[in-house]
Amino acid sequence: MVKVNTLNEKEIRAIGDAFADHEYDTSEYGMSYLGKNRRAVSDYICAYVRMAINERILWSTSERHEAFIAFMMSDRNMSISSATGLLGSIPRCVDISHVIKTAKGAFHSGKSYRDILKKLKIPYIYVGMVAVKKEYQHQGYMRRVLKAAFEEGRRYAVPVVLETDAVLKRDKYIHLGMECAAEHHYTDGVVLYDMVYEPGNMPKEWKEDTVLGDIEILCGKDKNIWDRFAPVYSSFVTGTPGNRKAYEAMYRRIKKMVSDKDVLEIATGPGIIAKQVADSAGRIIATDFSEKMLAVARRGIIPANLTFEQADASTLPYEDDSFDVVIIANALHVIPGAENVLSEIKRVLKRDGLLIAPNFIHDNKNKISEFFSKALSVSGVKFESKWDDTGYIGFLEENGFDVVLSKKLPSTIPLMYTECRSR
């Protein structure tokens, strides 16, 4: 494969014509339906090719330019000049009445697979164009250009995605190793197929079935207040410099305390702590009551020794004396019947086990803390308990735990880090 840094207009037009002359199946129009005519379709593809050359994302099979592919990582932004050139070509190429009709269908056709990956913050390689010159078609060149994108996917351990508009193209991509993740019916004869290639070294949490399952959860109805907070919880908890600094201090300490241990985390939320300390532990099971919190937690790279499970903190589905360490952070003050939760923790902890229970505490003298408390109350979060530092330690001790370490960490919202042993 060679990177294409320049093409003459004749070569660019040959690529545009290859797209414009594609023979669709019976009663199938493809995205060419949006174009005013054959020439308009070719013109738009030519504009795309010029953009790909300008952005240095166009590759070819050899210096003879038998076939082409344009692909890039999802976090890369197109330059203003390239975007302007591509967008500027649209008005003179499209049939407005067809665009309006297709747009109405798109509104009801569901999210694209790329939209889903973006929502779940999963990086991917996007293939914007695959083209084989007419004289080289049916000679294996499509396999060769796709191989370049697939190799890049394996290199970065990310999915490779593209969208195609024809049944024959869809079937060809499937034959070459891709899967059809979704179909979007825009109007009669206009269907877009989301194709994905998943390399073997990709994290299981990024695989198609998991991604589509999680997006179904995230797009579903909120069952509780924590479902509603799931997409933004991480930003709230660690989004300020003060809170972030406090959490970083906790990570360092917790890593030492969970070294080679069997760990249970309760109310993991989006897995903020579990993901940071898992590499030190023997194994971690991180639980939460909210399905949406767990859907968010499963995003990104998950260490092999970390699993996420749904569980009610007051009725844990684990045997007695199962864990060396239990972590519950910033949850006891919002859980009804927190005493029952501590009783369950005592049950699943081994006799010499450790409870790590950092918790935000209330300080009426801290105006920022007071502001956040009121804001959360307005948004629907009910504080079952409002402890100050001594009140929180007293609560733990009253429920059968000896506090062996307590430290008030400087943060935007006062945070009391505690370690306890069961009495």
Beta strands, then each sheet from edge to edge (+ up, - down):
strand 1: 2-3
strand 2: 58-60
strand 3: 67-73
strand 4: 125-132
strand 5: 160-164
strand 6: 179-187
strand 7: 190-197
strand 8: 262-266
strand 9: 283-288
strand 10: 306-310
strand 11: 323-328
strand 12: 349-356
strand 13: 359-360
strand 14: 401-409
strand 15: 415-422
sheet 1: 1+ 2- 3+ 4- 5- 7+ 6-
sheet 2: 10+ 9+ 8+ 11+ 12+ 15- 13+
sheet 3: 10+ 9+ 8+ 11+ 12+ 15- 14+
end
